[in-house]
Amino acid sequence: MLKVFIACPYSQYKKSIYCEQLAASAQLASALILRNVAVYSPATHNHSIYDASQPEDHVSSTMHENLRLQSLSFHSWADALFVIDFPETTSSGNIQEDITLFREAEKPVRFIDPSNIQSNLDTLLEELTQCDSPRLKHNDKEKPYARPHHHRTY
């Protein structure tokens, strides 16, 4: 199963942009999951946790630092980085760091147009599975996750 880290800038100080960015990240994650691709998306994962945290945690840099460290731990797990290419992407230090680390690890980095997430996704995924990287070779024997069948005893 292909594993993708989704990078997307998110500016929670501008609610309209923040909502657009989270929606794009969730849309891409959903489209990938429907294609049997495992995803990790800090924008959709970490910031729902941040939003649910206590207000006093927001002023502490500990929450941000810990969430970033957790995100960085997914770099070794992921086979590729998909960057949702909003105008804020170039000014996001975290995303620039993600891009650099994936490239240093010789993992594919692909940029996705947020206004047209679905259009070339199948072609992009096919291209990734055709790469020479052994991490990206599709295993035909690998089956999608199936919920275990529980036998009831009475």
Contacts in CASP RR format, 6 or more apart in sequence:
PFRMAT RR
TARGET T0000
AUTHOR 0000-0000-0000
METHOD contacts of the structure
MODEL  1
MLKVFIACPYSQYKKSIYCEQLAASAQLASALILRNVAVYSPATHNHSIY
DASQPEDHVSSTMHENLRLQSLSFHSWADALFVIDFPETTSSGNIQEDIT
LFREAEKPVRFIDPSNIQSNLDTLLEELTQCDSPRLKHNDKEKPYARPHH
HRTY
1 36 0 8 1.000
1 37 0 8 1.000
1 38 0 8 1.000
1 139 0 8 1.000
1 142 0 8 1.000
1 144 0 8 1.000
2 36 0 8 1.000
2 37 0 8 1.000
2 38 0 8 1.000
2 79 0 8 1.000
2 80 0 8 1.000
2 125 0 8 1.000
2 128 0 8 1.000
2 129 0 8 1.000
2 136 0 8 1.000
2 138 0 8 1.000
3 37 0 8 1.000
3 38 0 8 1.000
3 39 0 8 1.000
3 40 0 8 1.000
3 77 0 8 1.000
3 78 0 8 1.000
3 79 0 8 1.000
3 80 0 8 1.000
4 32 0 8 1.000
4 37 0 8 1.000
4 38 0 8 1.000
4 39 0 8 1.000
4 40 0 8 1.000
4 78 0 8 1.000
4 79 0 8 1.000
4 80 0 8 1.000
4 81 0 8 1.000
4 82 0 8 1.000
5 39 0 8 1.000
5 40 0 8 1.000
5 41 0 8 1.000
5 74 0 8 1.000
5 75 0 8 1.000
5 77 0 8 1.000
5 78 0 8 1.000
5 80 0 8 1.000
5 81 0 8 1.000
5 82 0 8 1.000
5 98 0 8 1.000
5 102 0 8 1.000
6 25 0 8 1.000
6 28 0 8 1.000
6 29 0 8 1.000
6 32 0 8 1.000
6 39 0 8 1.000
6 40 0 8 1.000
6 41 0 8 1.000
6 42 0 8 1.000
6 43 0 8 1.000
6 44 0 8 1.000
6 82 0 8 1.000
6 84 0 8 1.000
7 42 0 8 1.000
7 43 0 8 1.000
7 81 0 8 1.000
7 82 0 8 1.000
7 83 0 8 1.000
7 84 0 8 1.000
7 89 0 8 1.000
7 94 0 8 1.000
7 95 0 8 1.000
7 98 0 8 1.000
7 99 0 8 1.000
8 21 0 8 1.000
8 22 0 8 1.000
8 24 0 8 1.000
8 25 0 8 1.000
8 28 0 8 1.000
8 41 0 8 1.000
8 42 0 8 1.000
8 43 0 8 1.000
8 83 0 8 1.000
8 84 0 8 1.000
8 86 0 8 1.000
8 95 0 8 1.000
9 21 0 8 1.000
9 43 0 8 1.000
9 84 0 8 1.000
9 86 0 8 1.000
9 88 0 8 1.000
9 89 0 8 1.000
9 91 0 8 1.000
9 92 0 8 1.000
9 95 0 8 1.000
10 18 0 8 1.000
10 21 0 8 1.000
10 22 0 8 1.000
10 25 0 8 1.000
10 43 0 8 1.000
10 47 0 8 1.000
11 17 0 8 1.000
11 18 0 8 1.000
11 21 0 8 1.000
11 88 0 8 1.000
12 18 0 8 1.000
12 47 0 8 1.000
12 50 0 8 1.000
17 88 0 8 1.000
20 114 0 8 1.000
21 43 0 8 1.000
21 84 0 8 1.000
21 86 0 8 1.000
21 88 0 8 1.000
21 114 0 8 1.000
22 43 0 8 1.000
22 44 0 8 1.000
22 47 0 8 1.000
24 84 0 8 1.000
24 86 0 8 1.000
24 114 0 8 1.000
24 117 0 8 1.000
25 41 0 8 1.000
25 43 0 8 1.000
25 44 0 8 1.000
25 84 0 8 1.000
26 41 0 8 1.000
26 44 0 8 1.000
27 117 0 8 1.000
27 118 0 8 1.000
28 39 0 8 1.000
28 41 0 8 1.000
28 82 0 8 1.000
28 84 0 8 1.000
28 112 0 8 1.000
28 117 0 8 1.000
29 39 0 8 1.000
29 41 0 8 1.000
29 44 0 8 1.000
31 117 0 8 1.000
31 118 0 8 1.000
31 121 0 8 1.000
32 39 0 8 1.000
32 82 0 8 1.000
32 121 0 8 1.000
32 125 0 8 1.000
33 39 0 8 1.000
35 121 0 8 1.000
35 122 0 8 1.000
35 125 0 8 1.000
36 144 0 8 1.000
37 125 0 8 1.000
40 71 0 8 1.000
40 74 0 8 1.000
40 77 0 8 1.000
40 78 0 8 1.000
42 67 0 8 1.000
42 71 0 8 1.000
42 94 0 8 1.000
46 67 0 8 1.000
46 70 0 8 1.000
46 71 0 8 1.000
49 67 0 8 1.000
50 58 0 8 1.000
50 63 0 8 1.000
50 64 0 8 1.000
50 67 0 8 1.000
53 63 0 8 1.000
57 63 0 8 1.000
68 94 0 8 1.000
71 94 0 8 1.000
72 101 0 8 1.000
75 98 0 8 1.000
75 101 0 8 1.000
75 102 0 8 1.000
75 105 0 8 1.000
78 102 0 8 1.000
78 107 0 8 1.000
79 107 0 8 1.000
79 108 0 8 1.000
79 128 0 8 1.000
79 133 0 8 1.000
79 135 0 8 1.000
79 136 0 8 1.000
80 102 0 8 1.000
80 107 0 8 1.000
80 108 0 8 1.000
80 109 0 8 1.000
80 110 0 8 1.000
80 128 0 8 1.000
80 136 0 8 1.000
81 98 0 8 1.000
81 99 0 8 1.000
81 102 0 8 1.000
81 107 0 8 1.000
81 108 0 8 1.000
81 109 0 8 1.000
81 110 0 8 1.000
82 110 0 8 1.000
82 111 0 8 1.000
82 112 0 8 1.000
83 89 0 8 1.000
83 95 0 8 1.000
83 98 0 8 1.000
83 99 0 8 1.000
83 109 0 8 1.000
83 110 0 8 1.000
83 111 0 8 1.000
83 112 0 8 1.000
84 112 0 8 1.000
84 114 0 8 1.000
84 117 0 8 1.000
85 111 0 8 1.000
85 112 0 8 1.000
85 113 0 8 1.000
85 114 0 8 1.000
86 114 0 8 1.000
89 95 0 8 1.000
90 96 0 8 1.000
99 109 0 8 1.000
102 108 0 8 1.000
102 109 0 8 1.000
103 109 0 8 1.000
106 133 0 8 1.000
107 133 0 8 1.000
107 135 0 8 1.000
108 128 0 8 1.000
108 131 0 8 1.000
108 133 0 8 1.000
108 136 0 8 1.000
110 124 0 8 1.000
110 128 0 8 1.000
112 121 0 8 1.000
112 124 0 8 1.000
113 119 0 8 1.000
128 136 0 8 1.000
129 136 0 8 1.000
129 137 0 8 1.000
129 138 0 8 1.000
END
